[in-house]
C-alpha cells in the first residue's frame, strides 16, 4: 500500500517490520536485504532516526551471524546518528548493542560499563520498559562474571518494574533469573 501511495517513509517502516520478522525467524540474508533497502530509503529522505533504526537492525542481524566487525560498524554509525539528532533512547540502545558486542567478545568490564551507561540513560528518559530489560541484562552479565549481589539487585529492579507494569514476560524473566542467581549461590 505504501509503495502504491509512493509513501517512502511508510515503505521504509514496512521494510524494517518485515525484516524484523525474518530476523526473528533466523533468515538473516532476507533480513539484511530488507534492512539495506530500508537504509537506502532513509538516506534518500535524509532521515537520521530512520537510518539509525535500519543500521541497528542490520547490526542485530550481523551480530546473530557472529559478524562482529560489521555489527560494530552498524551500531557505531547508529550511535553517531542518534547522537546527532539528540535521540536519547536511541543513544541508549546503541550503547547497549555495543555492550552486547563487548560481552560476546569477552570484554566484560567494557560491557558492564556500557550496560550501566545504557541503564542510566534510560533512567534519565524514564523509559521504564527499557530500564526493566536492561537491568535484567546487566544482572545476567553481573552473574556471569561472578558479582552475585549486583546481579540480584539488578534483576530485582527488573522484576519490580515488571510487576508495576503488569508485564508478565518481564516478571517471568525476573523470576527465572532470580532463581538462577539464588541457585548459583547455593540457595535452594
Secondary structure, DSSP 8 states (H G I E B T S, - for coil): -TTTTT-HHHHHHHHHHHHHHHHHHT-HHHHHHHHHHHHHHHHHTT-HHHHHHHHHHHHHHHHHTT-HHHHHHHHHHHHHHHHHHT-HHHHHHHHHHHHHHHHHTT-HHHHHHHHHHHHHHHHHHT-HHHHHHHHHHHHHHHHHTT-HHHHHHHHHHHHHHHHHHT-HHHHHHHHHHHHHHHHHTT--
